[in-house]
Amino acid sequence: MTLELVTLDIKKGENAAFETALAQAKLVIAQAKGFINITVQKCIEQDNRYLLLINWQTLEDHTIGFRTSELFTQWRVLIGPFFETPPFVQHYHLV
């Protein structure tokens, strides 16, 4: 299993709209091959920062399967307009 950790900084004042769009985007990503689950956390110290924890069966399910699919395009159309900066993405394996 691969954990994708995404740090998102959202434009100031857009939290409510982003969270609404994210609820729709979660339905999109859930259709991707190899997707297991997603957890979203909101930062306490920085009100416009979110942490997405997305579990995939394999790294390639995210980097190749999802990122090159129409589902990724739909995902970005829904939440991309809210990004203040490009997302910071890292992948982890359990040790």
N, C-alpha and C positions, 0 to 999 in steps of 0.2 A: 504494500500500500504506500502511496505517496501523498504527503500533505503539502498542499499549495497554500502558502501564507501570503496574503495580499494586504498591503497597507494603502488605504485610499484617503486622500485629503479632498474633501468636498468644498465647493464654493460656499463662502459664508452666506448664511441665511437660507440655504437650500436643503437643510436636513430633512424636513418633512416631505418635500417633493422627492428627494433621493430615496428615502425609505419606502415610499409608495412605489416608485419605479423598481426598486430592488426586490420588492415582493413579487412583481411580475417577472423580473429577470431570474429569480430563483426557480421559477417554473420552467424557464427556458433551459437553464443549465442542467436541471434535473433530467432532461431528455438525452443528455450526452452519453455516449458509450463510455463505460468505465467510471462514471460519476457515482460516488457513494453518498456523500452528504455535504452540507454547507452549514457553518455556524458563523454568525455575524456578531461582532462586539463593537460597541461604541466607546471611544476613549473618554475617560473622565477628565483628564487634564486639558485636552484639546478637543473642544466640542465638535469640530468638523472632521475629525479623524475616525475612520472605521477600520477594523481588522476583519478580513474574511479568511476563514479557515475552511479549506475545501479539500476533502479526501477523494482521491482517485485510485483506481485499481493499479494503474501504472503511470509513470511519468509521461509516457507517450500518449496515454489517453487524454492528457491535458495539452501537452505541447504540440502534438501532431493532430490527433483526432479532433479535439474541441477547437483548438486555435485556428485550424484551417477549414472549419465547417461553417455552414450557414447559421447554425445556432450561436456561434461566437459573434457573428455580425449582428444578430438580433439582440444578444446580450449587451453589446457595446452601444447599439442605438438607444437602448433603454436607459443605461446608467452612465455612458460616456459623457454626455453633455454636462454632468454634474462635477466632473473631475476638475479640481483646481490645478493639480499637477499630474503627470503620468503615474499610474499605479506602480508601486514597488512590489515585485513578485519574487519569491524565493520558494524552493522546494526542499522538503525534508523527508528523511526515512527514519523510522523508529529503530533505535539501537538497544 
